[in-house]
Amino acid sequence: MSEDVKKNASQTASPQPAASAGPAKTGNAQERAESINQGRRKMVLACLWGYLGVNFFMFLRYFFPRTLFQPNTQFNIGYPSDFSYGVNQQFLQSNRVWVRKDPGSLFVIHAKCTHLGCTPDWEPTQHIFHCPCHGSEYDINGINFAGPAPRPMDRCWIAMQADGTIQVDKARLFLDEPYAGIDQFNDPHAILSI
């Protein structure tokens, strides 16, 4: 009877629910692992497509030139009567030039240090141009007298138009290079007689 009791006990002990719970748990674990793997695959594919997309846009960028749009080198500064004697900074921001007016003459100084190309500051109390980068100093006419600047600042081409206005061209510069024996500051269009 002990064998019958054991059989009945084993049949009534419900080993089947335990057996059915086992495959259900492994099924959930497999589904969970599959969803994690699927998420990982999506992440890897998204990174791959993102990388390829960025490289494609970088490749396309080579077909469009990078251009700099700079202001026109020729511009009109107005009438000689618009300027007072001394240095006028009206066109420093827009065209990087100073207008210098004396009794009977007017010229335009290109606001570029001849040492490394920085823009000097006009010091009205001292009547000098001072380059903040390396300490070059120029007098009121743009002639260097201190610092590492090798020569005076350049002057721009200047001409009186038929209507009485003054036109300046920064593309045509006049140099004063004492060591090379070049002095173009007295050339026509380097200075305007008014």
C-alpha positions as CSV (number, residue, x, y, z in Angstrom):
1,M,0.0,0.0,0.0
2,S,2.8,2.3,0.5
3,E,3.5,2.1,-3.2
4,D,-0.1,3.1,-4.1
5,V,0.0,5.9,-1.5
6,K,3.2,7.1,-3.1
7,K,1.7,7.0,-6.5
8,N,-1.5,8.8,-5.4
9,A,0.5,11.3,-3.4
10,S,2.7,12.0,-6.3
11,Q,-0.3,12.4,-8.7
12,T,-2.2,14.5,-6.3
13,A,0.8,16.6,-5.2
14,S,0.4,18.5,-8.5
15,P,3.8,18.2,-10.1
16,Q,2.2,19.3,-13.3
17,P,1.6,22.9,-12.3
18,A,5.3,23.1,-11.2
19,A,6.2,21.7,-14.6
20,S,3.9,24.1,-16.4
21,A,5.3,27.0,-14.4
22,G,8.8,26.2,-15.5
23,P,8.3,26.6,-19.2
24,A,6.2,29.7,-18.6
25,K,9.1,31.3,-16.7
26,T,11.6,30.4,-19.3
27,G,9.3,31.7,-22.0
28,N,9.1,35.1,-20.2
29,A,12.8,35.2,-19.7
30,Q,13.4,34.4,-23.4
31,E,10.9,37.1,-24.5
32,R,12.6,39.6,-22.1
33,A,16.1,38.7,-23.4
34,E,14.8,38.9,-27.0
35,S,13.4,42.4,-26.4
36,I,16.7,43.5,-24.8
37,N,18.6,42.1,-27.8
38,Q,16.2,43.8,-30.2
39,G,16.7,47.1,-28.3
40,R,20.4,46.7,-28.6
41,R,20.2,46.0,-32.3
42,K,18.0,49.1,-32.8
43,M,20.6,51.2,-30.9
44,V,23.5,49.9,-32.9
45,L,21.6,50.4,-36.2
46,A,20.7,54.0,-35.1
47,C,24.3,54.8,-34.3
48,L,25.5,53.3,-37.6
49,W,22.9,55.2,-39.6
50,G,23.6,58.4,-37.7
51,Y,27.4,58.0,-38.3
52,L,26.8,57.3,-42.0
53,G,24.4,60.2,-42.3
54,V,26.8,62.7,-40.7
55,N,29.6,61.5,-43.1
56,F,27.2,61.9,-46.0
57,F,26.5,65.5,-45.1
58,M,30.2,66.2,-44.6
59,F,30.7,64.7,-48.1
60,L,28.1,66.9,-49.6
61,R,29.6,70.0,-47.9
62,Y,32.6,69.8,-50.2
63,F,30.4,70.6,-53.2
64,F,29.5,74.0,-51.8
65,P,32.4,76.6,-51.6
66,R,33.2,78.5,-48.5
67,T,33.3,82.1,-49.5
68,L,34.0,85.2,-47.5
69,F,32.0,88.3,-48.3
70,Q,34.0,91.3,-47.5
71,P,33.0,94.9,-47.9
72,N,33.8,96.7,-51.2
73,T,37.3,98.1,-51.3
74,Q,36.0,101.3,-53.0
75,F,33.7,103.5,-51.0
76,N,32.7,107.1,-50.8
77,I,33.5,109.1,-47.6
78,G,31.7,112.3,-48.3
79,Y,32.8,115.9,-48.8
80,P,36.0,117.4,-47.4
81,S,33.9,119.8,-45.4
82,D,32.4,116.9,-43.5
83,F,35.7,116.4,-41.6
84,S,37.3,118.5,-38.9
85,Y,41.1,118.8,-38.5
86,G,42.8,115.8,-37.1
87,V,41.9,112.2,-37.1
88,N,38.4,111.1,-37.9
89,Q,37.3,107.6,-36.8
90,Q,34.0,107.5,-38.6
91,F,35.0,104.8,-41.0
92,L,37.1,102.6,-38.6
93,Q,34.4,100.0,-37.9
94,S,32.9,99.8,-41.4
95,N,36.0,100.1,-43.6
96,R,39.0,100.0,-41.3
97,V,40.4,103.4,-42.2
98,W,41.1,106.8,-40.5
99,V,40.6,110.0,-42.3
100,R,43.3,112.6,-41.5
101,K,42.7,116.2,-42.4
102,D,45.2,119.0,-42.2
103,P,44.8,122.6,-43.5
104,G,45.0,122.2,-47.3
105,S,45.3,118.4,-47.4
106,L,43.4,115.2,-46.6
107,F,44.6,111.6,-46.7
108,V,43.3,108.2,-45.6
109,I,45.4,105.9,-43.3
110,H,44.7,102.1,-43.6
111,A,44.1,101.0,-39.9
112,K,46.5,98.0,-40.0
113,C,49.7,97.8,-38.0
114,T,52.6,97.0,-40.2
115,H,54.0,94.6,-37.6
116,L,51.4,91.8,-37.6
117,G,48.3,93.4,-39.0
118,C,46.4,94.3,-35.8
119,T,44.2,97.3,-35.7
120,P,45.8,100.1,-33.6
121,D,43.9,102.4,-31.3
122,W,43.7,106.1,-31.8
123,E,44.7,107.9,-28.5
124,P,43.3,111.4,-28.9
125,T,44.9,112.7,-25.6
126,Q,48.4,111.7,-26.7
127,H,47.8,112.3,-30.5
128,I,49.3,108.9,-31.4
129,F,48.1,105.5,-32.7
130,H,48.9,102.7,-30.3
131,C,48.8,99.0,-31.3
132,P,47.6,97.0,-28.3
133,C,49.1,93.7,-29.5
134,H,52.9,94.4,-29.3
135,G,53.1,98.1,-28.4
136,S,53.9,99.7,-31.8
137,E,53.2,103.4,-31.8
138,Y,52.6,105.8,-34.7
139,D,52.3,109.6,-34.8
140,I,49.3,111.4,-36.0
141,N,50.4,110.9,-39.7
142,G,50.8,107.1,-39.2
143,I,54.6,107.2,-39.1
144,N,56.1,104.6,-36.7
145,F,58.3,105.8,-33.9
146,A,58.2,103.1,-31.3
147,G,57.7,99.3,-31.0
148,P,58.4,96.5,-33.4
149,A,56.5,98.0,-36.4
150,P,59.0,98.1,-39.3
151,R,57.5,101.0,-41.3
152,P,54.6,103.5,-41.3
153,M,51.0,102.5,-41.8
154,D,49.9,102.5,-45.4
155,R,47.8,105.2,-47.0
156,C,44.8,104.4,-49.3
157,W,44.2,105.7,-52.8
158,I,42.0,108.8,-52.6
159,A,40.4,111.0,-55.3
160,M,37.9,113.8,-55.7
161,Q,34.9,112.9,-57.7
162,A,33.1,115.2,-60.2
163,D,30.3,115.8,-57.6
164,G,32.8,117.0,-55.0
165,T,32.8,113.8,-52.9
166,I,35.9,111.8,-52.0
167,Q,36.3,108.2,-53.1
168,V,38.7,105.9,-51.3
169,D,40.1,102.5,-52.6
170,K,41.7,100.2,-50.0
171,A,42.9,97.9,-52.7
172,R,45.5,100.5,-53.9
173,L,47.9,101.3,-51.0
174,F,50.8,103.7,-50.9
175,L,53.9,102.6,-48.8
176,D,56.7,104.3,-47.1
177,E,59.6,101.8,-46.7
178,P,62.6,103.8,-45.6
179,Y,65.0,100.9,-45.6
180,A,64.1,99.9,-49.1
181,G,64.1,103.5,-50.4
182,I,60.4,103.5,-51.2
183,D,58.4,106.7,-50.4
184,Q,55.0,106.8,-52.1
185,F,53.3,109.2,-49.6
186,N,53.8,112.1,-51.9
187,D,52.5,110.3,-55.0
188,P,49.3,111.5,-56.7
189,H,46.2,110.0,-55.1
190,A,48.1,109.3,-51.8
191,I,47.2,112.7,-50.5
192,L,44.4,115.0,-51.6
193,S,44.9,118.8,-51.8
194,I,41.8,120.7,-50.7
